[in-house]
Amino acid sequence: MGDVLAYEAELLGLVREYLDFAEFEETVKVFTKECKIKGKPLPKPAGVSSRDSKALPVQKDLLTAFENGEQKVFFQLWEEHISSSVRDNDLVAQKLEFYLHIHFATYLLKHSMGKPDKAELEERISYFKAYLETKGAALSQTTEFLPFYALPFVPNPMVHPSFKELFQDSWTLDLRTRLEKFLSLTLKVRQTPRLLTLFKENGQCNKEMLQHLHQQLVESEHRTMTYLKLFNKMQADYCNLIGVTAELVDSLEATVSGKMITPEYLQSVCVRLFSNQMRQSVAQSIDFTRPGTASTMLRASLVPEKMQDVPLLPSLDYEKLKKDLITGNDRLKAFLLQALRWRLTTSYPGEQRDTVLQAYISNDLLDCHSNCQISVLKLLHSKSDVVRQYMARLINAFASLAEGRVYLSQNPTLLQMLEERLKAEDKDSLTWENVLGALQKFSLRRALQSAMIKDGLIFWLVDVLADTDCLSDYTLEYSVALLMNLCLRSAGKKMCARMANHVLKVLSDLLGHENHEIQPYVNGALYSILANPSVREEARAMGMEEILRCFIKEGNAEMIRQIEFIIKQLNSEETLNDSIVSDDEEEEEDEEEDHNIMEADLDKDEVLQPQLGELAGEKLLTTEYLGILTHTPKSKKKLFPGVHQSIDEPLQRPVTPGYHRTMY
């Protein structure tokens, strides 16, 4: 009963709200009367009723104030009649309010016959500034509104390229239409009763969500226990190490005084340092008469047990594998592609993974060296969505390793096939995501960079990045990183110069994107293309420096330093000297930076699950496709270790997001 009393007022309010919504007018009167008689707390109904006769006059007054530029009158009515819950929580209302503030801030500039009254204009600009620093700050990370934060600081916004649209009649008419529609919906239509919302939320949809959350909870608990065990072991090892270190320091001090260290003492220290499994054999295995024996064994013990002796995976029958990849049914093809990818992504970095990759390459698993009409690569054009997706995932896994990129680059048609799939697949699909990831990794190789630039991929990427709402974090990050890698080349800079305004607009919008992982690539792309004089000229015309300085106020230290480099580049007068970048035309691949990062996204959101009795993964490969032991480790091509530049400067060498996260 106590619980009922605690929530009685809210419960009665829910009942009253629903009765009012369903137009039980007499019932509402009786209900209200009885609550009053019994002394029950009944909260006043929230919102504006559909039968409220004041709705239409209020709407008319708001529209009149909008048209006459009466800022104070308008926002007084706005706050009185639009509930705070709508103003604070409804994104549509927040965006509309932002544009309304822009309308009133620029009203005098649009409607004054001569020069606008300076005092009144300054008052309006100050009001707009105050809004940006308070309620308007909520939208500061939204690319749509970011340029407008520079509006109060622009001396003559009417001629500024970024703000010209605000002074066109069509913009004002469109805003009025949006305002009228919003007022009609908000003032005349009541919200769905909370009682009805609660009933819907406890339906089948909620049950499925609970099941999904329960599964996630079980997995999280399992991971937590694993990490807790690791943490406890590390903590115990740390305490043990501190204790041994303290003893050794004492022993060193004793030797200074002339005291000798006995072999028995060293033996006891070593026993404490080694793992439990090794302690029993330590006394017999360490010969203290031979210098360096203990330290060598200690270093060996520090290597994780699973890394000390990693077995090679069984060899496979690649002829049978390739035959089934081409002629098998779609489900078998998908399971094989998944298993081959898992073998690569789950193998231990080092000899085990190198051996897997070399076996794939030496047996030409993907038919990169084949000229046949029917090849494994053709699975990229399969009618099955799952087969296309799993083929794209496998190619992306190959492209994650430098040797894999060398192998894939030897097929002259693969790049074109990937570009076709990129433009044909839905942007929210995992196939699109993995094709994009593979192309981004391809852009580490100069010949493939040149081909992508020639194919017009820069134009396509800029158009995609103009609307980032439909992009996942992975696709957004890899799209921007691919654009940056292409812009680092002189041919890429020249391509950007052909549509400089569009490229600069997109990049300046991305500077304020809520995903901060993309900032290094946006900065790198901007810094690179601003080396072109025509791009610099366009950037100055659109007030790029003012936009950049807005980010200096809000960015972190690393971001600020990089933007300062970009501003310095923007204000430089250097000409683009083609002789300096003449190596752009040299497509030698003797050296490639060692970017070998197998990101976890390669195996995320698996859509293919085995049914009862079906084989999958390594079990499928070793049961149906076991081959004769043919492992012949090849000498790996020596890879260029990579040039590490200061994080203060924008990126100036091609990278992948996975490598950049790991190194920086």
C-alpha positions in Angstrom: 0.0 0.0 0.0 2.9 2.3 0.8 4.2 2.0 -2.8 0.7 3.0 -4.2 0.6 6.1 -2.0 4.1 7.1 -3.1 3.1 7.1 -6.7 -0.6 7.9 -6.3 -0.6 11.4 -7.8 1.3 10.2 -10.8 -1.0 7.2 -11.4 -4.1 9.3 -11.1 -2.5 11.8 -13.5 -2.0 8.9 -16.0 -5.6 7.8 -15.8 -6.9 11.4 -16.1 -4.6 12.0 -19.1 -5.9 8.9 -20.9 -9.6 9.7 -20.2 -9.1 13.2 -21.5 -7.3 11.9 -24.7 -10.2 9.4 -25.4 -12.7 12.3 -24.9 -14.5 10.7 -21.9 -15.7 14.2 -20.9 -18.4 13.2 -18.4 -16.1 10.5 -16.9 -13.3 13.1 -16.5 -15.7 15.4 -14.6 -16.9 12.6 -12.3 -13.3 11.3 -11.8 -12.0 14.8 -11.0 -14.9 15.5 -8.6 -14.4 12.2 -6.7 -10.7 12.8 -6.4 -11.4 16.2 -4.9 -14.0 14.7 -2.4 -11.6 12.0 -1.3 -8.7 14.4 -1.0 -6.7 12.6 -3.6 -3.8 14.6 -5.3 -4.6 15.0 -9.0 -2.0 16.9 -11.0 -3.1 19.4 -13.6 -3.1 18.1 -17.1 0.1 18.9 -19.0 0.2 20.4 -22.5 -2.5 22.2 -24.5 -5.8 20.5 -25.2 -7.0 20.2 -28.8 -10.2 22.1 -27.8 -8.1 25.0 -26.4 -9.6 28.0 -28.2 -6.4 30.0 -27.6 -4.3 27.7 -29.9 -5.1 29.5 -33.1 -4.7 33.1 -31.8 -1.3 32.2 -30.3 -0.2 30.6 -33.6 -1.2 33.8 -35.4 0.6 36.0 -32.9 3.8 34.0 -33.3 3.7 34.1 -37.1 3.1 37.9 -37.0 6.0 38.5 -34.7 8.2 36.3 -37.0 7.3 38.4 -40.0 7.7 41.7 -38.3 11.1 40.7 -36.7 9.7 41.3 -33.2 12.3 39.1 -31.4 11.3 39.8 -27.8 7.6 39.3 -28.4 8.2 36.1 -30.4 10.4 34.3 -27.8 8.2 35.4 -24.9 5.2 33.7 -26.6 7.4 30.8 -27.6 8.4 30.1 -24.0 4.9 30.5 -22.7 3.1 28.2 -25.1 5.7 25.6 -26.2 6.3 23.3 -23.2 9.8 23.1 -21.8 9.8 19.4 -22.3 9.3 19.9 -26.1 11.9 22.8 -26.3 14.5 20.9 -24.3 14.1 17.3 -25.6 12.6 17.5 -29.1 15.4 17.7 -31.7 13.1 19.2 -34.3 12.1 22.0 -31.9 15.8 22.6 -31.0 16.8 22.9 -34.6 13.9 25.1 -35.5 14.7 27.4 -32.5 18.3 27.7 -33.7 17.2 28.8 -37.1 14.7 31.3 -35.6 17.5 32.9 -33.7 19.4 33.3 -36.9 16.3 34.8 -38.6 16.0 37.5 -35.9 19.7 38.1 -35.7 19.9 38.9 -39.4 16.4 40.5 -39.7 17.7 44.1 -39.8 20.3 43.3 -42.5 17.6 41.9 -44.7 14.8 44.5 -44.2 16.6 47.8 -43.7 16.4 50.1 -46.7 19.6 51.9 -45.9 22.1 51.1 -43.1 20.5 49.3 -40.2 20.4 50.9 -36.8 23.8 50.1 -35.3 22.6 49.9 -31.6 19.7 47.6 -32.4 21.8 45.4 -34.7 24.4 45.0 -31.9 21.7 44.1 -29.4 20.4 41.4 -31.7 23.9 40.0 -32.4 24.5 40.0 -28.6 21.2 38.2 -28.0 22.3 35.6 -30.6 25.7 35.2 -29.0 24.1 34.7 -25.6 21.9 32.0 -27.1 24.9 30.2 -28.7 26.7 30.1 -25.4 23.7 28.8 -23.4 20.9 26.7 -25.0 22.5 26.8 -28.5 25.6 25.1 -27.2 23.8 21.8 -27.3 24.1 21.8 -31.2 27.7 22.8 -31.3 28.8 19.3 -32.3 26.3 19.0 -35.1 27.8 19.6 -38.6 24.6 21.2 -39.9 24.9 24.2 -37.4 28.7 24.4 -36.9 29.3 27.2 -39.5 26.7 29.5 -37.8 28.8 29.7 -34.6 31.1 32.0 -36.6 28.2 34.2 -37.8 28.4 36.8 -34.9 32.1 37.4 -35.7 31.8 37.9 -39.5 31.8 41.7 -40.3 29.5 41.5 -43.3 27.7 38.2 -43.5 25.6 39.2 -46.5 28.6 38.8 -48.8 30.1 35.8 -47.0 29.9 32.6 -49.1 28.8 30.5 -46.2 25.9 32.8 -45.2 24.6 34.1 -48.5 21.7 31.6 -48.4 20.3 33.2 -45.2 19.6 36.5 -47.1 17.5 34.9 -49.8 13.7 35.2 -49.7 13.4 31.5 -50.3 15.2 30.7 -47.0 12.9 32.9 -45.0 9.8 31.5 -46.7 11.0 27.9 -46.1 11.6 28.7 -42.4 8.1 30.3 -42.0 6.6 27.2 -43.5 8.5 25.0 -41.1 7.4 27.2 -38.2 3.8 27.1 -39.2 3.8 23.3 -39.5 5.5 22.9 -36.2 3.0 25.2 -34.4 0.0 23.4 -36.0 1.3 20.1 -34.7 2.4 21.2 -31.3 -0.4 23.5 -30.3 -3.3 21.6 -31.8 -2.4 17.9 -31.5 -2.0 16.3 -28.1 0.8 13.9 -27.4 0.1 10.2 -27.0 -0.9 9.5 -23.4 1.8 8.1 -21.3 -0.4 5.2 -20.2 -0.7 4.1 -23.9 3.0 4.4 -24.4 3.7 2.2 -21.3 1.3 -0.4 -22.6 3.0 -0.5 -26.0 6.5 -0.6 -24.6 5.6 -3.8 -22.6 4.6 -5.7 -25.7 6.5 -8.2 -27.8 9.2 -5.7 -28.9 10.1 -5.1 -25.3 10.4 -8.9 -24.7 12.8 -9.3 -27.6 14.9 -6.4 -26.3 15.0 -8.0 -22.8 16.2 -11.3 -24.3 18.9 -9.5 -26.3 20.0 -7.5 -23.2 20.1 -10.7 -21.2 22.3 -12.3 -23.7 24.6 -9.3 -23.7 24.7 -9.3 -19.9 25.7 -13.0 -19.9 28.5 -12.3 -22.4 29.6 -9.2 -20.4 29.7 -11.2 -17.1 31.8 -13.9 -18.8 34.3 -11.3 -20.1 34.3 -9.6 -16.7 35.3 -12.8 -15.0 38.1 -13.4 -17.5 39.4 -9.9 -17.1 39.1 -10.2 -13.3 41.2 -13.3 -13.2 43.8 -11.7 -15.4 43.8 -8.6 -13.2 44.2 -10.6 -10.0 47.1 -12.5 -11.5 48.8 -9.3 -12.6 48.2 -7.7 -9.2 49.8 -10.7 -7.5 52.7 -10.7 -9.9 53.2 -7.0 -9.3 53.2 -7.3 -5.5 55.7 -10.2 -5.8 57.9 -8.3 -8.2 57.9 -5.2 -5.8 59.0 -7.5 -2.9 61.8 -9.1 -4.9 63.0 -5.8 -6.2 63.2 -4.4 -2.6 65.2 -7.5 -1.6 67.6 -7.1 -4.6 68.2 -3.5 -3.8 69.1 -4.5 -0.2 71.4 -7.1 -1.6 73.1 -4.6 -3.8 73.6 -2.3 -0.9 75.1 -5.3 1.0 77.6 -6.0 -1.8 78.8 -2.4 -1.6 79.6 -3.1 2.1 81.6 -6.2 1.0 79.0 -8.9 1.9 78.7 -11.8 -0.6 75.5 -13.0 -2.2 75.1 -16.8 -1.9 73.9 -19.1 -4.7 71.1 -20.3 -2.4 69.8 -16.7 -2.0 69.8 -16.2 -5.8 68.0 -19.6 -6.2 65.3 -18.5 -3.7 64.7 -15.2 -5.6 64.4 -17.0 -9.0 61.9 -19.5 -7.5 59.7 -16.6 -6.5 60.0 -14.9 -9.9 59.1 -17.9 -12.0 55.5 -19.0 -12.6 54.0 -21.8 -10.4 54.4 -24.4 -13.1 58.1 -23.8 -13.4 59.0 -23.4 -9.7 59.6 -27.1 -9.1 62.2 -27.4 -11.9 63.9 -24.1 -11.4 66.4 -25.4 -8.8 67.6 -28.2 -11.1 67.6 -26.2 -14.3 69.6 -23.1 -13.3 73.3 -23.4 -13.1 74.5 -20.5 -11.0 78.1 -21.1 -11.9 77.3 -19.9 -15.4 76.7 -16.1 -15.6 73.5 -15.1 -17.5 71.6 -18.4 -17.1 69.1 -17.1 -14.6 68.4 -13.9 -16.6 67.9 -15.9 -19.8 65.4 -18.2 -18.2 63.6 -15.2 -16.6 63.2 -13.5 -20.0 61.8 -16.7 -21.4 59.3 -17.0 -18.6 58.0 -13.5 -19.3 56.8 -14.6 -22.7 53.1 -15.7 -22.4 52.8 -19.5 -22.4 50.5 -19.6 -25.4 53.1 -17.6 -27.4 56.1 -19.8 -26.5 55.1 -22.8 -28.6 52.3 -21.9 -31.0 51.5 -24.9 -33.3 51.1 -24.5 -37.0 47.5 -25.0 -38.2 46.8 -28.1 -40.4 47.3 -27.8 -44.1 44.3 -27.8 -46.4 43.3 -29.2 -49.7 43.1 -25.9 -51.6 42.0 -27.4 -54.9 38.9 -28.9 -53.3 38.3 -25.7 -51.4 38.5 -23.5 -54.5 36.3 -25.9 -56.4 33.6 -25.8 -53.7 33.9 -22.0 -53.5 33.0 -21.8 -57.2 30.5 -24.7 -57.7 29.0 -25.2 -54.2 25.7 -23.9 -53.0 25.6 -20.4 -51.5 25.4 -21.6 -47.9 28.5 -23.8 -48.3 30.3 -20.9 -50.0 29.5 -18.5 -47.1 30.6 -21.0 -44.5 33.9 -21.6 -46.3 34.6 -17.9 -46.7 33.8 -17.4 -43.0 36.1 -20.3 -41.9 39.0 -19.1 -44.1 38.6 -15.6 -42.7 38.5 -16.8 -39.1 41.7 -18.9 -39.7 43.4 -15.6 -40.6 41.9 -13.3 -38.0 42.1 -15.7 -35.0 45.6 -17.0 -35.7 48.4 -15.7 -33.5 50.5 -12.8 -35.0 53.9 -14.1 -36.0 54.8 -17.5 -37.5 51.3 -19.0 -37.2 49.5 -16.1 -39.0 52.4 -15.7 -41.5 52.1 -19.4 -42.4 48.3 -19.2 -42.9 48.7 -16.2 -45.2 51.6 -17.7 -47.2 49.6 -20.9 -47.7 46.6 -18.9 -49.0 48.9 -16.9 -51.4 51.1 -19.8 -52.6 47.9 -21.7 -53.5 46.3 -18.6 -55.0 43.2 -19.0 -52.9 41.4 -16.0 -54.4 42.6 -16.7 -58.0 44.4 -13.3 -58.1 46.9 -14.9 -60.6 44.2 -16.6 -62.7 42.8 -15.3 -66.0 39.8 -17.7 -66.0 36.3 -16.3 -66.5 35.1 -18.2 -63.5 37.2 -17.4 -60.4 36.8 -17.1 -56.6 36.9 -13.3 -56.9 33.7 -13.4 -58.9 31.9 -14.2 -55.6 32.0 -10.4 -55.1 29.2 -10.3 -57.7 27.2 -13.2 -56.3 23.4 -12.9 -56.2 23.5 -13.9 -52.5 23.9 -11.0 -50.1 25.6 -13.2 -47.5 28.2 -14.6 -50.0 29.0 -11.1 -51.2 29.4 -9.9 -47.6 31.6 -12.8 -46.6 33.7 -12.4 -49.7 34.2 -8.7 -48.9 35.1 -9.5 -45.3 37.8 -12.0 -46.5 39.3 -9.5 -48.9 39.3 -6.9 -46.1 41.2 -9.4 -43.9 43.8 -10.0 -46.6 44.2 -6.3 -47.1 44.9 -5.8 -43.4 48.3 -7.4 -43.9 51.1 -6.0 -46.1 51.8 -9.3 -47.8 48.1 -9.7 -48.4 47.9 -6.3 -50.1 50.8 -7.3 -52.3 49.0 -10.4 -53.4 45.7 -8.7 -54.0 47.3 -5.9 -56.0 48.6 -8.4 -58.6 45.0 -8.9 -60.0 44.4 -6.0 -62.5 40.6 -6.2 -62.2 40.1 -6.5 -58.4 40.3 -2.7 -57.8 37.6 -2.0 -60.4 35.4 -4.8 -59.0 35.6 -3.3 -55.5 34.9 0.2 -56.8 31.8 -1.2 -58.6 30.6 -2.9 -55.4 31.2 0.3 -53.4 28.8 2.2 -55.7 26.2 -0.6 -55.9 25.8 -1.8 -52.3 23.7 -0.1 -49.7 25.7 2.3 -47.5 24.3 0.7 -44.3 25.4 -2.9 -45.3 28.4 -4.8 -43.9 29.4 -5.6 -47.5 29.8 -1.9 -48.2 31.7 -1.4 -45.0 34.2 -4.1 -45.7 34.7 -3.1 -49.4 35.4 0.4 -48.2 37.8 -0.9 -45.5 39.7 -3.0 -48.1 40.0 0.1 -50.5 41.3 2.2 -47.6 44.0 -0.3 -47.0 44.7 -0.5 -50.7 45.4 3.2 -50.6 48.7 2.5 -48.8 50.1 1.3 -52.1 51.1 4.0 -54.6 50.0 2.3 -57.8 46.5 1.6 -56.3 46.3 5.2 -55.0 47.0 6.5 -58.6 44.3 4.2 -60.0 41.7 5.3 -57.5 42.4 9.0 -58.1 42.2 8.4 -61.8 38.9 6.6 -61.4 37.4 9.7 -59.7 37.0 8.1 -56.2 37.8 11.5 -54.6 34.7 13.1 -56.1 32.6 10.1 -55.0 34.0 10.1 -51.4 33.3 13.9 -51.0 29.7 13.4 -52.0 29.3 10.5 -49.6 30.8 12.5 -46.7 28.5 15.4 -47.4 25.8 13.4 -45.6 27.2 11.3 -42.7 24.0 10.5 -41.0 23.7 7.1 -42.7 27.4 6.1 -42.1 28.5 3.9 -39.2 31.5 4.9 -37.1 33.7 2.4 -39.1 32.6 3.6 -42.5 32.9 7.2 -41.6 36.4 6.8 -40.2 37.6 4.7 -43.1 36.0 7.0 -45.7 37.8 10.1 -44.3 41.1 8.2 -44.0 40.8 7.0 -47.6 40.1 10.6 -48.8 43.1 11.8 -46.8 45.4 9.2 -48.3 44.4 10.1 -51.8 44.7 13.8 -51.1 48.3 13.4 -50.0 49.3 12.8 -53.7 49.8 15.7 -56.0 47.3 14.2 -58.5 44.8 14.1 -55.6 45.4 17.7 -54.7 44.8 18.8 -58.3 41.6 16.7 -58.4 40.4 18.5 -55.2 41.2 21.9 -56.8 38.6 21.2 -59.5 35.9 21.4 -56.9 37.6 23.2 -54.1 34.6 24.9 -52.6 32.7 21.6 -52.2 35.7 19.7 -50.7 36.4 22.5 -48.3 32.8 22.8 -47.2 32.6 19.1 -46.5 35.9 19.0 -44.6 35.0 22.0 -42.5 31.7 20.4 -41.6 33.6 17.2 -40.6 35.9 19.2 -38.3 33.0 19.5 -35.9 31.7 16.0 -36.2 30.9 14.2 -32.9 33.2 11.3 -33.8 36.6 12.6 -32.8 38.4 9.6 -34.2 38.2 11.2 -37.7 39.9 14.5 -36.7 43.5 13.4 -37.6 42.4 12.4 -41.1 40.3 15.6 -41.7 43.2 17.7 -40.5 45.6 15.7 -42.7 43.4 16.1 -45.8 42.9 19.9 -45.2 46.6 20.5 -44.6 47.5 18.5 -47.8 45.1 20.2 -50.2 45.9 23.7 -48.9 49.3 23.2 -50.4 47.6 24.0 -53.7 47.4 27.8 -54.3 43.9 27.7 -56.0 42.5 25.7 -53.0 44.1 28.2 -50.6 42.5 31.1 -52.5 39.1 29.5 -52.3 39.5 28.7 -48.6 40.3 32.3 -47.8 37.3 33.5 -49.8 35.0 31.3 -47.7 36.5 32.5 -44.4 38.2 29.2 -43.6 40.5 30.8 -41.0 37.6 32.1 -39.0 36.0 28.6 -39.0 39.2 27.0 -37.9 39.7 29.5 -35.1 36.3 28.5 -33.7 37.6 25.0 -33.2 40.8 26.3 -31.5 38.5 27.6 -28.7 36.9 24.2 -28.1 39.5 21.5 -29.2 42.0 19.6 -27.2 45.7 20.4 -27.1 46.6 18.0 -30.0 43.7 19.3 -32.2 44.7 22.9 -31.5 48.3 22.4 -32.5 47.3 20.6 -35.7 44.8 23.4 -36.6 47.6 26.0 -36.0 49.6 24.1 -38.7 46.7 24.2 -41.0 46.2 27.9 -40.5 49.9 28.5 -41.2 49.5 26.5 -44.4 46.4 28.5 -45.3 48.3 31.8 -45.0 51.5 30.6 -46.8 52.3 31.9 -50.3 54.2 28.8 -51.5 53.4 27.6 -55.0 52.8 23.9 -55.7 56.1 22.7 -57.1 55.5 19.6 -59.1 59.2 18.8 -59.1 59.1 18.3 -55.3 56.5 15.6 -55.7 57.8 14.1 -58.9 57.9 10.7 -57.1 54.1 10.7 -57.5 54.7 9.3 -61.0 57.0 6.5 -59.8 55.0 3.4 -58.9 57.7 1.3 -57.4 56.5 -0.9 -54.6 59.9 -2.0 -53.2 59.0 -0.6 -49.9 55.7 -0.4 -48.1 55.1 0.7 -44.5 54.5 -2.3 -42.2 50.8 -1.7 -41.4 49.7 -5.1 -40.2 46.6 -4.5 -38.0 43.8 -7.1 -37.9 40.9 -5.0 -36.5 38.1 -6.7 -34.5 35.4 -5.3 -36.9 36.3 -7.9 -39.4 34.4 -10.6 -37.4 31.6 -8.4 -35.9 27.9 -9.1 -36.4 28.1 -12.5 -38.0 24.9 -13.2 -39.9 25.7 -16.8 -40.6 25.1 -19.3 -37.8 25.4 -23.1 -38.1 22.3 -25.2 -37.6 22.3 -28.5 -35.7 24.7 -30.9 -37.4 26.3 -28.3 -39.6 30.1 -27.8 -39.6 31.6 -24.4 -39.4 34.9 -22.6 -38.8 38.1 -24.6 -38.3 36.1 -27.8 -37.7 34.6 -27.5 -41.3 38.1 -27.0 -42.8 39.9 -29.8 -40.9 37.0 -32.3 -41.3 36.2 -31.8 -45.0 39.3 -30.2 -46.5 42.3 -31.6 -44.7 45.4 -31.7 -47.0 48.9 -33.1 -47.0 51.4 -31.2 -44.8 52.8 -28.6 -47.2 53.8 -25.8 -45.0 56.9 -24.1 -46.5 57.6 -20.9 -44.7 58.7 -18.3 -47.2 61.1 -15.5 -46.4 59.0 -12.5 -45.7 59.5 -9.4 -47.8 61.3 -6.8 -45.7 58.8 -4.1 -44.9 59.5 -0.4 -44.4 58.9 0.1 -40.6 57.1 3.4 -41.1 58.0 7.0 -40.4 56.8 8.3 -37.0 55.9 12.0 -37.2 55.0 14.4 -34.4 51.4 14.2 -33.3 51.4 18.0 -33.3 51.4 18.0 -37.1 48.6 16.9 -39.4 49.2 13.5 -41.0 51.4 13.6 -44.1 51.8 9.9 -44.9 49.2 7.3 -45.8 47.8 5.4 -42.8 44.9 3.1 -41.9 42.7 4.0 -38.9 43.6 0.7 -37.2 47.4 1.4 -37.5 46.9 5.0 -36.4 45.0 4.1 -33.2 47.7 1.5 -32.3 50.7 3.8 -32.9 49.4 7.1 -31.7 
